[in-house]
Amino acid sequence: MLALVIVAAVIGPPALGLGPRVSGTAARKPVPGPPTIGDCLTEPLAEGSVPASVAIPVPAVRYGPCGDGTAAGGTGGGRRLNYGEILSVTDGVDTFTSSRQSVPAGVLGAYSTDSCQQPLRDYLAWSADPWAPVLGDSTALVGPDVAQHLLGQRWIACVVTAGSHGYPGSVRDGPGRAADLYGQCEDTREALGPRVPCDDPHDTEVFGVALVDADGLSGLADSCLTLVTARTGMTDPAAGGRLVVRAGPYDPNTVPPDVSAGGQSMTCAVRVVGDGLLDASLVGVGDRPLPWA
């Protein structure tokens, strides 16, 4: 009987599909440190973390070196995509300053993604005043998850995020999936909700937005042309008359621009001449053929 018990103890686990016994000790999974500027989100934003030092929760984020869309390694055969990028990191919530006021420790309610606009401009090496990049509405504030917070991490980071849509490379690379996701394109044939993804058929792409007063209207057309030329890389942004570059009111029905209230929202955009439609962003297209639908 003793012999049967010994045999069962030896062969039992493999017979049950549990494999042989392995000795060892449990090890705590390493908790990552704060992100650095240029890190990429490796998955869409998680649910809000609940650190005790802030008044409202902010999303936690998983991050790491930016993937380029090539195979992620291992046996899964997947491709490593990015879901956003780290623009700035502030260590210590009491040192974070919004565009409106300094924020004391523990009062995240005063934080604003307005504070992410300058880090975004710095990240893109943006110098196209008075125009602001259109992906400014894709910024968010993120912070440590619960495990990081318990280990004393007190950082807040600005990110630009593509939501649930992944892309290879970086938004700073130029043409490609990131430009399509972060771009602001419109199909003006649609009376309601003209904005569409830039990889859908469209006839207009907005490259910059600005709030200007009466004095700021002078030279706006020239600065818009300079912006479009730099962002597209085209030697002829009009493409031989097939496109038109236009600086005008955000609402095209506002004629002339109304700056009496202290400022007018303006856009710098490229529009197709005629009935043609594009199906990709013009960012970084250079002198290659235009992406006609």
SEFIFI-519461 format. One line per 3 residues: number of its first residue (from 1); their letters; for each residue x, y, z of C-alpha. Coordinates in steps of 0.1 Angstrom, whole numbers. Example, Ala and Ser with C-alpha at 12.3 -4.5 7.8 and 13.67 -1.06 7.14 Angstrom:
2
1 = AS = 123 -45 78 ~ 137 -11 71 $
//
This chain:
293
1 = MLA = 0 0 0 ~ 28 24 9 ~ 44 17 -25 $
4 = LVI = 11 26 -43 ~ 9 59 -24 ~ 44 68 -34 $
7 = VAA = 38 60 -71 ~ 6 80 -71 ~ 23 110 -56 $
10 = VIG = 50 109 -83 ~ 28 102 -114 ~ -4 119 -102 $
13 = PPA = 2 155 -112 ~ 14 148 -147 ~ -15 124 -152 $
16 = LGL = -39 151 -143 ~ -22 176 -167 ~ -6 196 -139 $
19 = GPR = 30 189 -149 ~ 58 180 -126 ~ 62 197 -93 $
22 = VSG = 86 227 -95 ~ 102 241 -64 ~ 107 279 -60 $
25 = TAA = 95 311 -43 ~ 71 337 -55 ~ 85 370 -67 $
28 = RKP = 67 403 -69 ~ 61 416 -104 ~ 83 447 -109 $
31 = VPG = 64 480 -107 ~ 75 504 -135 ~ 89 538 -128 $
34 = PPT = 74 570 -142 ~ 73 574 -179 ~ 97 596 -199 $
37 = IGD = 89 620 -227 ~ 86 601 -260 ~ 74 569 -244 $
40 = CLT = 43 554 -261 ~ 11 540 -247 ~ 12 503 -253 $
43 = EPL = -26 499 -249 ~ -57 522 -247 ~ -60 542 -214 $
46 = AEG = -71 521 -185 ~ -98 530 -161 ~ -91 559 -136 $
49 = SVP = -67 552 -109 ~ -77 562 -74 ~ -46 577 -56 $
52 = ASV = -54 593 -23 ~ -35 624 -30 ~ -57 638 -58 $
55 = AIP = -93 650 -56 ~ -106 631 -87 ~ -93 600 -104 $
58 = VPA = -71 602 -136 ~ -66 574 -160 ~ -37 550 -154 $
61 = VRY = -16 542 -184 ~ 7 514 -196 ~ 37 527 -215 $
64 = GPC = 70 517 -229 ~ 94 523 -258 ~ 75 532 -291 $
67 = GDG = 69 502 -313 ~ 72 506 -351 ~ 45 482 -361 $
70 = TAA = 68 453 -367 ~ 63 419 -351 ~ 60 422 -313 $
73 = GGT = 81 391 -307 ~ 71 358 -291 ~ 49 333 -307 $
76 = GGG = 17 354 -309 ~ 26 368 -343 ~ 10 402 -334 $
79 = RRL = 22 436 -343 ~ 33 462 -317 ~ 11 493 -320 $
82 = NYG = 10 525 -301 ~ -21 542 -287 ~ -6 576 -277 $
85 = EIL = 26 593 -267 ~ 40 609 -235 ~ 44 647 -240 $
88 = SVT = 55 658 -205 ~ 60 643 -170 ~ 57 663 -138 $
91 = DGV = 70 646 -106 ~ 49 658 -77 ~ 13 670 -81 $
94 = DTF = 21 701 -61 ~ 45 714 -88 ~ 21 710 -117 $
97 = TSS = 10 744 -131 ~ -20 748 -153 ~ -24 776 -178 $
100 = RQS = -47 793 -153 ~ -31 788 -119 ~ -7 768 -98 $
103 = VPA = -23 737 -84 ~ -17 728 -48 ~ -11 692 -38 $
106 = GVL = -43 671 -37 ~ -64 693 -59 ~ -65 677 -93 $
109 = GAY = -98 694 -101 ~ -79 725 -111 ~ -57 706 -136 $
112 = STD = -66 712 -172 ~ -56 697 -205 ~ -50 733 -215 $
115 = SCQ = -17 727 -197 ~ -8 701 -223 ~ -9 725 -252 $
118 = QPL = 27 739 -248 ~ 42 704 -242 ~ 24 693 -274 $
121 = RDY = 39 721 -293 ~ 73 714 -279 ~ 69 677 -287 $
124 = LAW = 60 684 -323 ~ 87 712 -326 ~ 58 734 -336 $
127 = SAD = 66 770 -345 ~ 37 779 -368 ~ 23 809 -348 $
130 = PWA = -4 819 -345 ~ -16 785 -356 ~ -21 757 -330 $
133 = PVL = -19 720 -340 ~ -53 704 -346 ~ -45 674 -324 $
136 = GDS = -46 696 -294 ~ -80 682 -286 ~ -65 647 -284 $
139 = TAL = -45 654 -252 ~ -52 640 -217 ~ -38 639 -182 $
142 = VGP = -27 605 -168 ~ -11 594 -136 ~ 3 564 -117 $
145 = DVA = -18 533 -111 ~ -26 521 -76 ~ 6 499 -73 $
148 = QHL = 28 528 -84 ~ 10 552 -60 ~ 15 528 -31 $
151 = LGQ = 52 529 -38 ~ 53 567 -36 ~ 50 577 -72 $
154 = RWI = 34 612 -75 ~ 36 621 -111 ~ 12 636 -136 $
157 = ACV = 19 633 -174 ~ 4 649 -205 ~ -3 625 -233 $
160 = VTA = -17 627 -268 ~ -39 597 -274 ~ -56 580 -303 $
163 = GSH = -81 564 -280 ~ -88 527 -289 ~ -70 530 -323 $
166 = GYP = -35 518 -326 ~ -8 530 -350 ~ 28 522 -357 $
169 = GSV = 56 546 -351 ~ 51 582 -338 ~ 29 611 -346 $
172 = RDG = 61 630 -353 ~ 70 606 -382 ~ 49 623 -408 $
175 = PGR = 27 604 -432 ~ 9 572 -423 ~ -16 558 -398 $
178 = AAD = -8 583 -370 ~ -13 613 -393 ~ -47 598 -404 $
181 = LYG = -58 592 -368 ~ -47 625 -354 ~ -57 646 -384 $
184 = QCE = -88 667 -388 ~ -105 660 -421 ~ -140 669 -433 $
187 = DTR = -163 659 -460 ~ -182 691 -467 ~ -208 673 -487 $
190 = EAL = -223 661 -454 ~ -246 688 -439 ~ -245 672 -404 $
193 = GPR = -213 661 -388 ~ -188 668 -416 ~ -158 657 -397 $
196 = VPC = -145 622 -408 ~ -114 602 -402 ~ -86 612 -426 $
199 = DDP = -85 577 -441 ~ -122 581 -451 ~ -130 600 -483 $
202 = HDT = -129 638 -476 ~ -124 670 -495 ~ -109 692 -467 $
205 = EVF = -81 688 -442 ~ -75 713 -414 ~ -39 719 -405 $
208 = GVA = -41 745 -378 ~ -65 766 -357 ~ -61 801 -343 $
211 = LVD = -80 827 -323 ~ -72 861 -337 ~ -82 897 -332 $
214 = ADG = -85 924 -359 ~ -48 931 -358 ~ -40 894 -362 $
217 = LSG = -58 890 -396 ~ -29 906 -414 ~ -5 880 -428 $
220 = LAD = -28 851 -418 ~ -30 837 -454 ~ 8 838 -457 $
223 = SCL = 14 820 -423 ~ -12 794 -433 ~ 6 787 -466 $
226 = TLV = 39 784 -447 ~ 23 759 -423 ~ 8 738 -450 $
229 = TAR = 40 737 -470 ~ 60 726 -439 ~ 35 700 -428 $
232 = TGM = 29 684 -462 ~ 64 688 -476 ~ 49 697 -510 $
235 = TDP = 68 721 -532 ~ 34 732 -547 ~ 7 730 -520 $
238 = AAG = -19 739 -546 ~ -9 707 -566 ~ -12 725 -599 $
241 = GRL = -46 739 -591 ~ -62 707 -578 ~ -61 720 -542 $
244 = VVR = -66 754 -526 ~ -50 766 -493 ~ -73 788 -473 $
247 = AGP = -72 807 -440 ~ -107 815 -430 ~ -133 815 -402 $
250 = YDP = -140 782 -385 ~ -176 787 -395 ~ -174 794 -433 $
253 = NTV = -208 812 -431 ~ -191 840 -411 ~ -183 866 -438 $
256 = PPD = -164 888 -432 ~ -147 875 -401 ~ -163 888 -369 $
259 = VSA = -135 900 -346 ~ -156 926 -327 ~ -160 903 -297 $
262 = GGQ = -123 902 -292 ~ -114 872 -313 ~ -124 850 -342 $
265 = SMT = -118 813 -345 ~ -99 807 -377 ~ -87 776 -395 $
268 = CAV = -59 769 -419 ~ -71 743 -443 ~ -65 726 -477 $
271 = RVV = -96 719 -498 ~ -100 699 -530 ~ -110 720 -561 $
274 = GDG = -139 703 -579 ~ -155 669 -571 ~ -124 648 -561 $
277 = LLD = -120 633 -527 ~ -88 623 -508 ~ -86 592 -486 $
280 = ASL = -55 600 -465 ~ -39 629 -446 ~ -16 651 -467 $
283 = VGV = 9 654 -438 ~ 43 644 -452 ~ 30 635 -486 $
286 = GDR = 58 655 -503 ~ 58 654 -540 ~ 44 619 -542 $
289 = PLP = 10 614 -560 ~ -19 627 -540 ~ -40 601 -521 $
292 = WA = -71 603 -542 ~ -101 581 -532 $
//
